[in-house]
Amino acid sequence: MNEFEKAKEAYEQIPIPEELEERVQAGIRQGREARRSAKRQRSWKRSVGAVAACFVVMVGMLNVSPTVAAAAADVPVLGGLFQVLTVRSFTDETEDRTLEVKQPGVTGGELAEQVNAEIQERVDAKIAEGEQLIAEYKEAYFATGGTEEEWAQHNNKVTVTYEVKSQTDETVSFVVESAVSFAAAYQEQTYYNLDLENDRELTLQDILGEDWVETCNESIRTQMDAAEDPSVYFAPDAGGFTTVDESTQFYLNEEGNVVVVFPPYTVAIGAMGTVEFEITK
C-alpha cells in the first residue's frame, strides 16, 4: 500500500465522536427518526414534525434577529416563490474555540421544507462534532505536556457557511460547508440542486439525459488524462475513480453546466483538496 492509499484509508476511517451535547443530540435523534419514517416513501423526504420544527426555528430567527432579517431581506425571489436566505447567523467564542455559523434556508414549497429540515440536522451535527473534536484535542494536548499559555495561542474554529453556486428562475444550486480549523478530515460539503418549477431535487440524469453515467465517466477520465500531472489521481485498482452514481455530488455553475465534485482523498492525493470536473453537454 503506497502513501496515497494509506492517507486515503486513514481519512476514511477517522471515527465520528459519539458524545454530543444533549441539546444537539435531541435534534439529531429527531432528524434520524424523521428519515427512517420518510424512507418508506422517498429516501430524501423528512417527516412533517421535523419540517414544522425547522420552520418554527427559521421564522423565529427572522423575527428576533436583526442580523438574520437584514441578510434575508436582500435575497432575490427565485422561481416566483423560492428564496435562499440566511436563517441563522452567529459567532460564539469561548476560551477554547470560536463558532462561526451562517446557515441557509429555502422558502417555498414542500421541497423547501424538506431541504431545510435536512440542513438543520446537518448543521447541528457538525457543530457538535467540531466541539467534541476540540475538547478531545485539548485533553490530548495537555496530556502530552502542553501548557495553558500555549493552549491559549491556539485559534480553534468551527465554521458552517454556504455559497450559492448559481440561480435562475428555474433552478438554484448551493453548497453547505462545514469545517474544523485544525482537522482537514472534518471538512464537509453538501450540495443542493433544486428544480424550482417542479418543486423537486435535480439529478444528473435530469440534466444530462439517459446516458448521464457514460457522459460523466468519459468526461472525467478525459480530464484526468489531460491533467498536467495525471499521477495525482489514484488508479482505479488503487481505490480511485471508477464511475459516478446516484450519490455523486454536483452543482450547476453560472453557465448552466454540471460540475461533479469529489471530496479530498476520494479520487486524488490530499494536496488536490476537493476535486471538481465540469461536464459540458
Stockholm file with secondary structure:
# STOCKHOLM 1.0

chainA/1-281         MNEFEKAKEAYEQIPIPEELEERVQAGIRQGREARRSAKRQRSWKRSVGAVAACFVVMVGMLNVSPTVAAAAADVPVLGGLFQVLTVRSFTDETEDRTLEVKQPGVTGGELAEQVNAEIQERVDAKIAEGEQLIAEYKEAYFATGGTEEEWAQHNNKVTVTYEVKSQTDETVSFVVESAVSFAAAYQEQTYYNLDLENDRELTLQDILGEDWVETCNESIRTQMDAAEDPSVYFAPDAGGFTTVDESTQFYLNEEGNVVVVFPPYTVAIGAMGTVEFEITK
#=GR chainA/1-281 SS CCHHHHHHHHHHTCCCCCCCCHHHHHHHHHHHHHHHHHTTTCTTCCCHHHHHHHHHHHHHHHHHCHHHHHHHHTCCCBTTTBEEEEEEEEEEECSSCEEEEEEEEEESSHHHHHHHHHHHHHHHHHHHHHHHHHHHHHHHHHHTTCCHHHHHTCCCEEEEEEEEEEECSSEEEEEEEEEETTEEEEEEEEEEEEETTTTEECCHHHHHCTTHHHHHHHHHHHHHHTSSCGGGBCCGGGTCCCCCCTTCEEEECTTSCEEEEECTTSSBCGGGCSEEEEECC
#=GC SS_cons         CCHHHHHHHHHHTCCCCCCCCHHHHHHHHHHHHHHHHHTTTCTTCCCHHHHHHHHHHHHHHHHHCHHHHHHHHTCCCBTTTBEEEEEEEEEEECSSCEEEEEEEEEESSHHHHHHHHHHHHHHHHHHHHHHHHHHHHHHHHHHTTCCHHHHHTCCCEEEEEEEEEEECSSEEEEEEEEEETTEEEEEEEEEEEEETTTTEECCHHHHHCTTHHHHHHHHHHHHHHTSSCGGGBCCGGGTCCCCCCTTCEEEECTTSCEEEEECTTSSBCGGGCSEEEEECC
//
